[in-house]
Amino acid sequence: MEILTLNGNNLSTLGQLAPMPSLRVLRLAENPWLCDCRLRWMKKLVSGPRPLAQNTRCHRPAHFHMRTLENVDVAVLYTFNTYSKQK
């Protein structure tokens, strides 16, 4: 698989994907992403010299609203955990 399209699927989080060596494009836009520690793996995919995904925007928490995931500090993602708050 070279292109995986998950645009507009109302996803707020996503478990880490299995390795896909042939993947060139990962479409994640138009989802209400909850940018917390569970998306650390995704941060690696949207950052760097050859990002697989673009326009992956955070919906929550409020202080990340509409920021692209590549512009969120990874250190903040590591310390921000909403899972424990949802119990």
MOPAC internal coordinates of N, CA, C and O (Angstrom, degrees):
PM7 1SCF
backbone

  N    0.0000 0     0.00 0     0.00 0    0    0    0
  C    1.4401 1     0.00 0     0.00 0    1    0    0
  C    1.5279 1   108.25 1     0.00 0    2    1    0
  O    1.2310 1   121.06 1   -52.14 1    3    2    1
  N    1.3116 1   115.57 1   127.86 1    3    2    1
  C    1.4637 1   120.74 1   179.60 1    5    3    2
  C    1.5203 1   112.71 1  -101.75 1    6    5    3
  O    1.2310 1   120.34 1   150.50 1    7    6    5
  N    1.3362 1   116.95 1   -29.50 1    7    6    5
  C    1.4628 1   121.48 1  -178.34 1    9    7    6
  C    1.5260 1   108.52 1  -130.62 1   10    9    7
  O    1.2310 1   120.92 1   -52.53 1   11   10    9
  N    1.3223 1   115.85 1   127.47 1   11   10    9
  C    1.4597 1   121.97 1   175.75 1   13   11   10
  C    1.5217 1   107.27 1  -120.05 1   14   13   11
  O    1.2310 1   120.58 1   -61.30 1   15   14   13
  N    1.3230 1   116.50 1   118.70 1   15   14   13
  C    1.4620 1   121.93 1  -176.78 1   17   15   14
  C    1.5235 1   109.97 1  -108.59 1   18   17   15
  O    1.2310 1   121.17 1   -63.06 1   19   18   17
  N    1.3181 1   115.36 1   116.94 1   19   18   17
  C    1.4624 1   122.46 1   177.27 1   21   19   18
  C    1.5260 1   110.83 1  -123.19 1   22   21   19
  O    1.2310 1   120.18 1  -162.74 1   23   22   21
  N    1.3190 1   117.25 1    17.26 1   23   22   21
  C    1.4695 1   122.37 1   179.78 1   25   23   22
  C    1.5216 1   111.12 1   -57.98 1   26   25   23
  O    1.2310 1   121.06 1   -37.93 1   27   26   25
  N    1.3212 1   115.59 1   142.07 1   27   26   25
  C    1.4571 1   121.94 1   169.82 1   29   27   26
  C    1.5132 1   115.29 1    59.54 1   30   29   27
  O    1.2310 1   119.60 1  -144.05 1   31   30   29
  N    1.3173 1   118.38 1    35.95 1   31   30   29
  C    1.4626 1   121.90 1  -179.96 1   33   31   30
  C    1.5237 1   112.99 1  -105.35 1   34   33   31
  O    1.2310 1   120.21 1  -167.19 1   35   34   33
  N    1.3333 1   117.21 1    12.81 1   35   34   33
  C    1.4606 1   122.77 1   179.44 1   37   35   34
  C    1.5329 1   112.13 1    59.27 1   38   37   35
  O    1.2310 1   120.63 1  -145.94 1   39   38   37
  N    1.3337 1   116.41 1    34.06 1   39   38   37
  C    1.4604 1   121.88 1   178.29 1   41   39   38
  C    1.5230 1   109.88 1   -82.61 1   42   41   39
  O    1.2310 1   120.51 1   -45.22 1   43   42   41
  N    1.3205 1   116.63 1   134.78 1   43   42   41
  C    1.4620 1   119.87 1   174.83 1   45   43   42
  C    1.5241 1   110.93 1  -110.51 1   46   45   43
  O    1.2310 1   120.38 1   157.68 1   47   46   45
  N    1.3167 1   116.87 1   -22.32 1   47   46   45
  C    1.4578 1   121.92 1   174.81 1   49   47   46
  C    1.5173 1   107.71 1  -149.63 1   50   49   47
  O    1.2310 1   121.11 1   -14.43 1   51   50   49
  N    1.3094 1   115.47 1   165.57 1   51   50   49
  C    1.4614 1   120.60 1  -177.45 1   53   51   50
  C    1.5172 1   107.65 1  -156.12 1   54   53   51
  O    1.2310 1   120.92 1   -52.11 1   55   54   53
  N    1.3219 1   115.84 1   127.89 1   55   54   53
  C    1.4588 1   119.70 1   176.56 1   57   55   54
  C    1.5195 1   110.31 1   -66.04 1   58   57   55
  O    1.2310 1   121.13 1   -21.78 1   59   58   57
  N    1.3092 1   115.44 1   158.22 1   59   58   57
  C    1.4603 1   120.23 1  -177.79 1   61   59   58
  C    1.5193 1   110.26 1   -59.87 1   62   61   59
  O    1.2310 1   121.27 1   -46.73 1   63   62   61
  N    1.3097 1   115.18 1   133.27 1   63   62   61
  C    1.4569 1   121.31 1  -179.45 1   65   63   62
  C    1.5211 1   110.62 1   -76.79 1   66   65   63
  O    1.2310 1   121.12 1   -29.95 1   67   66   65
  N    1.3170 1   115.46 1   150.05 1   67   66   65
  C    1.4620 1   120.47 1   173.78 1   69   67   66
  C    1.5280 1   108.19 1   -65.49 1   70   69   67
  O    1.2310 1   119.96 1   -28.29 1   71   70   69
  N    1.3252 1   117.69 1   151.71 1   71   70   69
  C    1.4676 1   119.92 1   179.23 1   73   71   70
  C    1.5303 1   111.64 1   -57.56 1   74   73   71
  O    1.2310 1   121.22 1   -46.72 1   75   74   73
  N    1.3069 1   115.27 1   133.28 1   75   74   73
  C    1.4639 1   122.35 1   177.11 1   77   75   74
  C    1.5211 1   107.14 1  -131.02 1   78   77   75
  O    1.2310 1   120.01 1   -91.15 1   79   78   77
  N    1.3188 1   117.58 1    88.85 1   79   78   77
  C    1.4638 1   121.15 1  -174.28 1   81   79   78
  C    1.5238 1   114.75 1   -57.32 1   82   81   79
  O    1.2310 1   119.99 1   150.90 1   83   82   81
  N    1.3268 1   117.62 1   -29.10 1   83   82   81
  C    1.4651 1   119.21 1  -177.57 1   85   83   82
  C    1.5274 1   113.03 1   -90.12 1   86   85   83
  O    1.2310 1   119.71 1   177.20 1   87   86   85
  N    1.3347 1   118.15 1    -2.80 1   87   86   85
  C    1.4664 1   121.28 1  -178.75 1   89   87   86
  C    1.5263 1   110.67 1   -65.33 1   90   89   87
  O    1.2310 1   121.18 1   -55.13 1   91   90   89
  N    1.3275 1   115.35 1   124.87 1   91   90   89
  C    1.4659 1   121.68 1   178.97 1   93   91   90
  C    1.5149 1   111.80 1  -110.95 1   94   93   91
  O    1.2310 1   120.34 1   148.03 1   95   94   93
  N    1.3432 1   116.95 1   -31.97 1   95   94   93
  C    1.4654 1   121.83 1  -175.86 1   97   95   94
  C    1.5236 1   109.01 1  -135.35 1   98   97   95
  O    1.2310 1   121.18 1   -49.37 1   99   98   97
  N    1.3251 1   115.35 1   130.63 1   99   98   97
  C    1.4550 1   122.55 1   175.42 1  101   99   98
  C    1.5212 1   106.77 1  -123.24 1  102  101   99
  O    1.2310 1   120.42 1   -66.82 1  103  102  101
  N    1.3109 1   116.80 1   113.18 1  103  102  101
  C    1.4708 1   121.45 1  -177.05 1  105  103  102
  C    1.5269 1   109.37 1   -97.33 1  106  105  103
  O    1.2310 1   121.29 1   -65.68 1  107  106  105
  N    1.3175 1   115.13 1   114.32 1  107  106  105
  C    1.4641 1   122.04 1  -174.47 1  109  107  106
  C    1.5232 1   113.41 1  -123.90 1  110  109  107
  O    1.2310 1   119.83 1  -177.38 1  111  110  109
  N    1.3091 1   117.93 1     2.62 1  111  110  109
  C    1.4700 1   122.35 1  -174.51 1  113  111  110
  C    1.5276 1   111.48 1   -65.92 1  114  113  111
  O    1.2310 1   121.77 1   -13.84 1  115  114  113
  N    1.3225 1   114.22 1   166.16 1  115  114  113
  C    1.4623 1   123.25 1   174.67 1  117  115  114
  C    1.5275 1   113.17 1    60.65 1  118  117  115
  O    1.2310 1   121.00 1  -142.01 1  119  118  117
  N    1.3210 1   115.70 1    37.99 1  119  118  117
  C    1.4570 1   122.80 1   173.05 1  121  119  118
  C    1.5267 1   107.89 1  -125.88 1  122  121  119
  O    1.2310 1   119.76 1   -32.85 1  123  122  121
  N    1.3262 1   118.06 1   147.15 1  123  122  121
  C    1.4712 1   120.81 1  -179.48 1  125  123  122
  C    1.5337 1   111.39 1   -83.89 1  126  125  123
  O    1.2310 1   120.11 1  -109.43 1  127  126  125
  N    1.3248 1   117.39 1    70.57 1  127  126  125
  C    1.4596 1   122.29 1  -174.08 1  129  127  126
  C    1.5225 1   112.72 1   -63.27 1  130  129  127
  O    1.2310 1   121.22 1   -46.00 1  131  130  129
  N    1.3123 1   115.26 1   134.00 1  131  130  129
  C    1.4561 1   123.16 1   171.71 1  133  131  130
  C    1.5199 1   105.89 1   -94.90 1  134  133  131
  O    1.2310 1   120.35 1   -77.99 1  135  134  133
  N    1.3100 1   116.93 1   102.01 1  135  134  133
  C    1.4673 1   122.00 1  -173.20 1  137  135  134
  C    1.5213 1   110.28 1   -84.45 1  138  137  135
  O    1.2310 1   121.31 1   -88.30 1  139  138  137
  N    1.3074 1   115.11 1    91.70 1  139  138  137
  C    1.4568 1   121.67 1   177.56 1  141  139  138
  C    1.5225 1   108.87 1  -134.17 1  142  141  139
  O    1.2310 1   120.35 1    12.82 1  143  142  141
  N    1.3212 1   116.93 1  -167.18 1  143  142  141
  C    1.4644 1   121.14 1  -173.58 1  145  143  142
  C    1.5238 1   113.07 1   -61.41 1  146  145  143
  O    1.2310 1   119.63 1   158.44 1  147  146  145
  N    1.3253 1   118.31 1   -21.56 1  147  146  145
  C    1.4677 1   120.10 1  -179.81 1  149  147  146
  C    1.5214 1   112.84 1   -72.30 1  150  149  147
  O    1.2310 1   119.95 1   166.87 1  151  150  149
  N    1.3364 1   117.69 1   -13.13 1  151  150  149
  C    1.4734 1   120.67 1   178.53 1  153  151  150
  C    1.5241 1   112.56 1  -103.21 1  154  153  151
  O    1.2310 1   120.13 1  -163.95 1  155  154  153
  N    1.3189 1   117.36 1    16.05 1  155  154  153
  C    1.4740 1   119.94 1   177.91 1  157  155  154
  C    1.5218 1   111.13 1   -56.09 1  158  157  155
  O    1.2310 1   120.64 1   136.94 1  159  158  157
  N    1.3216 1   116.38 1   -43.06 1  159  158  157
  C    1.4681 1   120.08 1  -179.14 1  161  159  158
  C    1.5242 1   110.72 1   -61.93 1  162  161  159
  O    1.2310 1   120.34 1   142.90 1  163  162  161
  N    1.3283 1   116.95 1   -37.10 1  163  162  161
  C    1.4594 1   121.12 1  -178.91 1  165  163  162
  C    1.5288 1   110.86 1   -69.41 1  166  165  163
  O    1.2310 1   120.75 1   145.47 1  167  166  165
  N    1.3109 1   116.17 1   -34.53 1  167  166  165
  C    1.4669 1   121.06 1   177.63 1  169  167  166
  C    1.5260 1   110.00 1   -55.85 1  170  169  167
  O    1.2310 1   120.18 1   140.69 1  171  170  169
  N    1.3172 1   117.26 1   -39.31 1  171  170  169
  C    1.4650 1   121.41 1   179.33 1  173  171  170
  C    1.5288 1   111.31 1   -65.34 1  174  173  171
  O    1.2310 1   120.30 1   147.34 1  175  174  173
  N    1.3265 1   117.02 1   -32.66 1  175  174  173
  C    1.4679 1   120.69 1  -179.63 1  177  175  174
  C    1.5194 1   113.16 1   -75.64 1  178  177  175
  O    1.2310 1   120.29 1   151.26 1  179  178  177
  N    1.3243 1   117.05 1   -28.74 1  179  178  177
  C    1.4663 1   119.81 1  -176.85 1  181  179  178
  C    1.5198 1   112.42 1   -94.73 1  182  181  179
  O    1.2310 1   120.48 1   174.35 1  183  182  181
  N    1.3152 1   116.69 1    -5.65 1  183  182  181
  C    1.4653 1   121.51 1   179.68 1  185  183  182
  C    1.5189 1   109.55 1  -113.26 1  186  185  183
  O    1.2310 1   121.22 1   -10.30 1  187  186  185
  N    1.2878 1   115.27 1   169.70 1  187  186  185
  C    1.4565 1   119.43 1   175.30 1  189  187  186
  C    1.5137 1   113.06 1   100.43 1  190  189  187
  O    1.2310 1   120.86 1     1.98 1  191  190  189
  N    1.3264 1   115.95 1  -178.02 1  191  190  189
  C    1.4654 1   120.85 1  -173.58 1  193  191  190
  C    1.5331 1   114.29 1   -68.03 1  194  193  191
  O    1.2310 1   120.04 1   148.96 1  195  194  193
  N    1.3337 1   117.52 1   -31.04 1  195  194  193
  C    1.4691 1   120.99 1   179.41 1  197  195  194
  C    1.5208 1   109.71 1  -131.01 1  198  197  195
  O    1.2310 1   120.10 1  -104.71 1  199  198  197
  N    1.3270 1   117.41 1    75.29 1  199  198  197
  C    1.4666 1   119.00 1  -177.63 1  201  199  198
  C    1.5241 1   111.44 1   -65.55 1  202  201  199
  O    1.2310 1   120.79 1   -40.86 1  203  202  201
  N    1.3269 1   116.10 1   139.14 1  203  202  201
  C    1.4618 1   121.32 1   177.87 1  205  203  202
  C    1.5224 1   111.77 1   -80.07 1  206  205  203
  O    1.2310 1   120.73 1   152.24 1  207  206  205
  N    1.3259 1   116.20 1   -27.76 1  207  206  205
  C    1.4628 1   120.49 1  -175.89 1  209  207  206
  C    1.5215 1   110.03 1  -128.89 1  210  209  207
  O    1.2310 1   121.15 1   -30.16 1  211  210  209
  N    1.3287 1   115.41 1   149.84 1  211  210  209
  C    1.4603 1   121.67 1   177.01 1  213  211  210
  C    1.5183 1   108.71 1  -134.85 1  214  213  211
  O    1.2310 1   121.01 1   -19.60 1  215  214  213
  N    1.3164 1   115.67 1   160.40 1  215  214  213
  C    1.4680 1   122.39 1   177.71 1  217  215  214
  C    1.5227 1   113.17 1    58.91 1  218  217  215
  O    1.2310 1   120.88 1  -144.65 1  219  218  217
  N    1.3175 1   115.93 1    35.35 1  219  218  217
  C    1.4567 1   120.91 1   174.87 1  221  219  218
  C    1.5179 1   106.55 1   -88.53 1  222  221  219
  O    1.2310 1   120.60 1   -77.48 1  223  222  221
  N    1.3297 1   116.45 1   102.52 1  223  222  221
  C    1.4669 1   121.31 1  -172.41 1  225  223  222
  C    1.5213 1   111.76 1  -104.32 1  226  225  223
  O    1.2310 1   121.98 1   -40.05 1  227  226  225
  N    1.3252 1   113.82 1   139.95 1  227  226  225
  C    1.4623 1   121.09 1   176.83 1  229  227  226
  C    1.5276 1   109.39 1   -76.25 1  230  229  227
  O    1.2310 1   120.88 1   -38.90 1  231  230  229
  N    1.2972 1   115.92 1   141.10 1  231  230  229
  C    1.4574 1   121.93 1   174.37 1  233  231  230
  C    1.5356 1   109.19 1  -104.82 1  234  233  231
  O    1.2310 1   121.21 1   139.57 1  235  234  233
  N    1.3086 1   115.28 1   -40.43 1  235  234  233
  C    1.4575 1   122.85 1   177.74 1  237  235  234
  C    1.5160 1   108.52 1  -135.53 1  238  237  235
  O    1.2310 1   119.20 1   -21.06 1  239  238  237
  N    1.2918 1   119.12 1   158.94 1  239  238  237
  C    1.4605 1   129.86 1    -6.87 1  241  239  238
  C    1.5254 1   111.36 1   -65.73 1  242  241  239
  O    1.2310 1   121.31 1   -12.65 1  243  242  241
  N    1.3035 1   115.10 1   167.35 1  243  242  241
  C    1.4668 1   121.23 1  -172.48 1  245  243  242
  C    1.5272 1   113.38 1   -55.23 1  246  245  243
  O    1.2310 1   119.78 1   143.46 1  247  246  245
  N    1.3340 1   118.02 1   -36.54 1  247  246  245
  C    1.4703 1   119.08 1  -177.14 1  249  247  246
  C    1.5298 1   112.49 1   -73.61 1  250  249  247
  O    1.2310 1   119.27 1   172.12 1  251  250  249
  N    1.3280 1   119.00 1    -7.88 1  251  250  249
  C    1.4661 1   122.38 1   173.59 1  253  251  250
  C    1.5270 1   112.11 1  -106.50 1  254  253  251
  O    1.2310 1   119.93 1   177.83 1  255  254  253
  N    1.3250 1   117.75 1    -2.17 1  255  254  253
  C    1.4666 1   121.46 1  -172.73 1  257  255  254
  C    1.5288 1   112.40 1   -51.04 1  258  257  255
  O    1.2310 1   121.20 1   -54.51 1  259  258  257
  N    1.3144 1   115.32 1   125.49 1  259  258  257
  C    1.4713 1   126.40 1   177.81 1  261  259  258
  C    1.5291 1   113.85 1    70.37 1  262  261  259
  O    1.2310 1   119.47 1  -174.06 1  263  262  261
  N    1.3101 1   118.62 1     5.94 1  263  262  261
  C    1.4700 1   120.21 1   172.66 1  265  263  262
  C    1.5199 1   107.82 1   -82.62 1  266  265  263
  O    1.2310 1   120.83 1   -37.60 1  267  266  265
  N    1.3089 1   116.03 1   142.40 1  267  266  265
  C    1.4561 1   118.36 1   175.83 1  269  267  266
  C    1.5227 1   108.59 1   -73.46 1  270  269  267
  O    1.2310 1   121.14 1   -32.89 1  271  270  269
  N    1.3115 1   115.42 1   147.11 1  271  270  269
  C    1.4572 1   120.13 1  -177.87 1  273  271  270
  C    1.5208 1   111.44 1   -59.66 1  274  273  271
  O    1.2310 1   120.18 1   146.06 1  275  274  273
  N    1.3229 1   117.26 1   -33.94 1  275  274  273
  C    1.4688 1   118.48 1   179.42 1  277  275  274
  C    1.5283 1   112.31 1   -66.15 1  278  277  275
  O    1.2310 1   119.87 1   160.84 1  279  278  277
  N    1.3363 1   117.85 1   -19.16 1  279  278  277
  C    1.4660 1   121.69 1   179.01 1  281  279  278
  C    1.5282 1   113.60 1   -98.09 1  282  281  279
  O    1.2310 1   120.31 1  -173.27 1  283  282  281
  N    1.3159 1   117.01 1     6.73 1  283  282  281
  C    1.4604 1   121.14 1   175.14 1  285  283  282
  C    1.5235 1   107.34 1   -94.63 1  286  285  283
  O    1.2310 1   120.57 1   -49.13 1  287  286  285
  N    1.3148 1   116.52 1   130.87 1  287  286  285
  C    1.4610 1   121.95 1  -179.19 1  289  287  286
  C    1.5299 1   109.87 1   -63.70 1  290  289  287
  O    1.2310 1   120.67 1   -55.97 1  291  290  289
  N    1.3216 1   116.32 1   124.03 1  291  290  289
  C    1.4634 1   120.77 1  -177.97 1  293  291  290
  C    1.5243 1   111.61 1   -59.92 1  294  293  291
  O    1.2310 1   119.57 1   147.94 1  295  294  293
  N    1.3128 1   118.43 1   -32.06 1  295  294  293
  C    1.4661 1   120.99 1   178.37 1  297  295  294
  C    1.5229 1   110.86 1   -62.72 1  298  297  295
  O    1.2310 1   120.21 1   145.08 1  299  298  297
  N    1.3191 1   117.20 1   -34.92 1  299  298  297
  C    1.4642 1   121.06 1   178.07 1  301  299  298
  C    1.5236 1   109.75 1   -69.58 1  302  301  299
  O    1.2310 1   119.92 1   140.85 1  303  302  301
  N    1.3233 1   117.76 1   -39.15 1  303  302  301
  C    1.4639 1   120.68 1   177.31 1  305  303  302
  C    1.5216 1   110.91 1   -61.06 1  306  305  303
  O    1.2310 1   120.36 1   141.14 1  307  306  305
  N    1.3217 1   116.91 1   -38.86 1  307  306  305
  C    1.4619 1   120.68 1  -179.02 1  309  307  306
  C    1.5193 1   112.03 1   -65.83 1  310  309  307
  O    1.2310 1   120.03 1   151.00 1  311  310  309
  N    1.3147 1   117.54 1   -29.00 1  311  310  309
  C    1.4603 1   120.02 1  -177.37 1  313  311  310
  C    1.5183 1   112.89 1   -97.97 1  314  313  311
  O    1.2310 1   120.11 1   165.45 1  315  314  313
  N    1.3236 1   117.40 1   -14.55 1  315  314  313
  C    1.4582 1   120.04 1  -176.99 1  317  315  314
  C    1.5169 1   109.15 1   -97.22 1  318  317  315
  O    1.2310 1   120.45 1   -67.10 1  319  318  317
  N    1.3299 1   116.75 1   112.90 1  319  318  317
  C    1.4546 1   122.29 1  -178.21 1  321  319  318
  C    1.5155 1   108.34 1  -125.77 1  322  321  319
  O    1.2310 1   120.24 1   -68.48 1  323  322  321
  N    1.3098 1   117.15 1   111.52 1  323  322  321
  C    1.4646 1   120.25 1   179.14 1  325  323  322
  C    1.5140 1   111.37 1   -91.13 1  326  325  323
  O    1.2310 1   119.59 1   165.96 1  327  326  325
  N    1.3164 1   118.38 1   -14.04 1  327  326  325
  C    1.4622 1   121.47 1  -176.75 1  329  327  326
  C    1.5238 1   111.38 1   -58.12 1  330  329  327
  O    1.2310 1   120.54 1   133.75 1  331  330  329
  N    1.3084 1   116.57 1   -46.25 1  331  330  329
  C    1.4630 1   119.97 1  -178.29 1  333  331  330
  C    1.5250 1   111.53 1   -66.56 1  334  333  331
  O    1.2310 1   119.88 1   156.47 1  335  334  333
  N    1.3200 1   117.84 1   -23.53 1  335  334  333
  C    1.4605 1   121.55 1  -179.53 1  337  335  334
  C    1.5239 1   112.26 1   -82.32 1  338  337  335
  O    1.2310 1   119.97 1   166.70 1  339  338  337
  N    1.3356 1   117.66 1   -13.30 1  339  338  337
  C    1.4604 1   120.86 1  -175.79 1  341  339  338
  C    1.5188 1   112.87 1   -91.66 1  342  341  339
  O    1.2310 1   119.08 1   179.98 1  343  342  341
  N    1.3158 1   119.36 1    -0.02 1  343  342  341
  C    1.4708 1   122.27 1  -177.98 1  345  343  342
  C    1.4969 1   111.82 1   -68.33 1  346  345  343
  O    1.2310 1   120.10 1   180.00 1  347  346  345

